[in-house]
Amino acid sequence: MAFYDRLFQALGLEDWCGTKASGGSFSLADLAAQNNGQSEAEGEFFPFPSLDNLNESCASVGQTRDVTKGIEDAFLAAKPALKSVLDPITQPLSWLLDGALWLFAAMPWFIMIPLLVFVSWKASRSTWVTIFVAFSILLLAFVDHYDVAMQTLSIITVCTGISILFGVPIGIAMSKSDRLQKAVVPILDLLQTLPTFVYLIPLIFLFSVTESKLYGIAIILYAIVPVIRLTDLGIRLVDQDVVEAANAFGMDSRQKLVKVELPLALPNIMAGVNQTIMMSLAMVVIASLVSAPGLGVNVLRGIRNLELGVGIVAGIGIVLLAVILDRVSKAALSRVDMTRQKH
């Protein structure tokens, strides 16, 4: 006799419940109990009235797996409509990622490495940072990880660029509207707390694994949050006395934004860009599970095949890329701070 039989009898729901199926379907809890060598009678003294426990006493109550199956069926039913809308919108992302991968692979190393060193110098204006960038890239090339490192860098470049392109305007709009901020913040909280692997689940059903936009969308959704939040915060922290002075000079909203608010908020925005770069790098490794090329593939190979050396070398390569991107972006942020203090 199941624990909740008397409850349904006391409520007079025997007819609604119907006849319990004999030897019917097992719940996950039943299978786990059998694997542990327990019988149904050896269960909890007072089990929680979950769907599976109630189903044992009333066949009309669905099981937990019915809920999960319903969610899956609803998603699959909506898939054609979602795909018809999202495919044309997201197709340019595939073109950008494929184009960047081709460009970084086609450019000879004797052009790419000096170019990266030059960009690092222009962004940081730091001799030590530039030397470290050159040393790290040459080290990766020396151990034959230059190609996969450039693949990872190309993906980060595209995804970070798109995150900034969309994130900064969204952050600006949020700073100008309290109502919009209240509406967007829960979405940002969801994106920031959602486990990284969960990003991939709906995308795998919507797009083919061979499409670059599959991992591109996951990286962008994961990495865009910091730049939105810190852009919003930076503009809201602008001294209102300065804004009132701009109003006194007769500046319109666009002039105030471009000439006053954005320059003063730039350190916060740059900090958001730094965090977006770091989160893009973190996600691109996980995205190797869905065909994202680069260093993450070697990490995955090391895990799957228990090739310790392959995994460690790829991991060190990811660390070097992370330090390069972090140091260059932070040096650029320091330059912005120093420029602002001079003025």
N, C-alpha and C positions, 0 to 999 in steps of 0.2 A: 504493500500500500504506500503510495507516494505521500509526501509530507502534507501537501496542500489539498488532498482529497476532501477532508472534512470541511475546509473553508468553502469550496464550491458547493458542497452539499448544503451547508448552512445558509448560503446565499440563494439557494434554489436554482442553481444554474446547471443542473445535471443534463437537462435536455439540450441546452445551448452547447455544452461541452461535447456532447455526443459520446460515442464509444471510443475508448482509447485503443489505439492501434497496438496489436500484439506483436512483439518483436519488431517494433517499428524502427524509425531512424534514430541514430545515436547523436547526442549532442557532443560538443568538444569536451565538456566536462566528463561525460560518460567514457569517452575513449581514453582520456587521461587517467581516469580511475582504473580502467581495465589494464592499461599499461603499467600502472603501479601496483597491480595485483590486489586491488580493492574491489569489493562488491558494492552494489548500490546501497545496501543496508549499512555499510561502513562509512557512509558519507557524513556530512555535517549534522550536528544535533538540531540546529535551527537554521536551515539554508535561507539565504537571501531570496526574496521573491523575484528572481530574474525570469526572463522569458523561458529559458530552458527548464528551470525548476517548475514553473507554472504549467508548462506544456506537458510535463509528466502526469499532471492531474487533470488537465483539460486540453483535449486535442485541438480545440478551436483557437487556443492561444498559440501564436506562431513562435518559432524558435529564433534564436539570435541569427542563425545562418540565413533565415528568411529575410531578415532586415538587410544583411550584407548583400544577399542576392538581389534584393529589390533595388538597392543603390546601384549595383553594377548594371542591372537591366535598364534602369532609368538613364544612366550615363551612356550606355550603348545605343539606346533609342534616340538620344539627343546628339549622338556623334555625327551623323550625316549633316545635320543643320550647322553644328559648331564647326565642322571641318570646312563646309562650303563658305563660311564667313571668315574663318581664321586663315585658311590657306592663302588667299590672295594678299591678305594684310601682312602675313609673316614671311611670305616668299622673298621679299628683298633682304631679309635677315640672312637667309641661306646664301643668297648671292654675295652679300658682304663677307660672310665668314669664308665661303669658298674662295672668293677673290683674295682675301687677306692671306689665307693659307697658301695659295698659289704664289702670291707676290713674295712672301717671306721665304718660300722654298726656292723660287726662281732667282732671287737676287744673290749673287755670289758673296761668299763670306768676306772677301777682301773689300767689298763695298758696304755690306750690312754692319759688320763689326765697327768700322770707323764711324758709320752713320749713327749707330746707337750710342757710341762714346760721345759724339758731338752733341746729340740731343740731351744726353745726361749732363754735359757741361753747360749747355744753354739753359737748362731747367734749374740746375743746382748752383752753378758758378762756384762749385767746391772742387778743389784739386783732389782731395782725398776720396770724395764720392766718385769722381770720374775715374780715378785709378782703380778703385774697387770694382766699378762696373766693367772696366776693361779686363781686369784680372779674372773676374768671375766668368765672363763670357768665353775668354780664352781657355779657362780651365774646363768648362763644359765641352768646348770643341776638342780639347786634348783627349778627353775620355769618350769621344764619339757620341756625345749627347747634344751636339749643336743643333741638328735638324729637329729633334723632338722639342728642344727648348724653344726654338723659333716658332714651332707650331703652337705651343702653349702661349707664347708671347703674342702671337697674332690673334688668337681667340680672346685673350684678355684685352688687347687693344680695341677690338671691335665692340666687345660687350661693355667695357668700361665707357667707351665713347658714347654708345647708345644710352647707357644708364645716365650719363651726365646730360646728354641732349634732352632727355625726357624728364630727368629728376629735378634739374634746376628750375625749369618753368613750373613744374608742379609745386615745388617748394615755395616759389615766389607767389603763386596763386594762393597757396595755403596761408602765407603770411599776410595776405591782403583780405582774407575772409575767414572769420572765426567759424562760420557755419561749415565752410568747406573743410577746414582743419578738423572739426569734430567728426565729419563724415569720413575723411581719409585716414585719420589716425588709427581706427580699429583695423583697417585693411593693412596698414603698415605693421601693426602689432602682430597680425596673423602671419604676414610674410616673414617677419623677423623671428617668430617663435616656431614656425613650421619646421619640422626636421628636414634636413637637406634631401634625404632619400625620397621623402613624400612628394617633393616637387616633380620628380620624374614619373610618378605613377600615372596621373592623368595624361601627361604629354606622350607617354608611350602608346596609349590607346588612340590618341588623336593624330599623331604623326608617325611616319615611318622612321625606323631606327637609322636608315641611311641618310635621312635629311639632316643637314647641319642645324636647322632652326630648332630641332628638338632639344639639343643641349644648350643652344644659344638662348632660348626663352627661359630655360631653367636658371641659367647663370644671371641673366638680366633681372629676373624677378627676385632672386636672392640678393643681388648686390645693389639694387637701386635704392634700397631703404635708407642707408646712411646719408646719401647726398640729398635726398628729399628732406629728411628731418633736420639736418644741419643748415640747409639753405633757409628753411622756414625759421629756425631758431636764430640764425645770424641776422636776418632782416628784422625780426622782432626785437632783437637786442640793440638795434641802432638807436643812439641817443635821440630822444624826441626833441631836444633843444635844437639839434642840428637839422632835423626835419622841419621844425617850425621856422628856422632861419631860411631854409630853402623855400618854404612857402612865402616868406616875407619878400624874397627876391623874385617872386612871381613864377617859379618853376611849376610846370604841369606834372602830372603823375609819372609820365614816361621819363622826363628829365630828372626828377627826383630819384627814380629807380636807377637809372644808368649812371648819373653823376654823383649821387650821394649814398644811396642805400647799398647798392651792390659793391662799390669799393670798400665801404666800411664793413660789410658782411663777408668780404672775400676770405679772410682767414678761416672763418667757420666753414665756408663753402669748400675751401681747399682741404680742410680736415675731413669733410665728408667725402671728397674725391679720394683721399688717401684710404679711408675705410672701404670705399667701394672697390678700389683696386685690390685690396687684401681679400675681400669677400669673393671677388671674381676668381682670384687664384685658388681660394679654398674650394669653390664650387667646380672649377674646371677639372680638378682631380677626381671628384666624385662623378662628374659627367662622363668620365672615361668608361663608366659602366654602360653608357648608351652611345658608344662609338665616337666620343670626343677624342681626337688625336692629341698627342703630346706626351709629356712626362708622366701623366696619370696612367697611361697605358702600361708603361714599364712598372709602375707601382702595382697595378692590378696583376700584371704577369708575375711579379715577385710573390704576391700573396697566393695566387692560384697554383703556381707550380713550385712553391716553396723555394724559390730562388732568392736566397738572402741577399747576395751581392747585387743582383739586378735591382731589387727593391730599395736597398740602402743608397745606391748611387743615384737612382732616380729621385729618391727622397731628398738627398743632399742638393740635387739640381733644383728641386722645387724651393728648398730653403734659400738657395742663392738668388733665385728669381724674386722670391718674396722680399729678401733683404734689399736687392737692387731697387725694386719698385718702391719699397718703403722709404729707403734713404733718399732717393731722388725726389719723391713727392714731398717728404718732410723738409728737405733742403729748399725746395721751391716755396713751401709754406713759410719757412724762416725768412726767405727773401721778401715775400709779400709783407710779413710783419715789419721787417726793418724799413721797407719802403714807406709803409703807412706811418711809422713812427717819425721818420724824417719830415714827412709832410704835416 
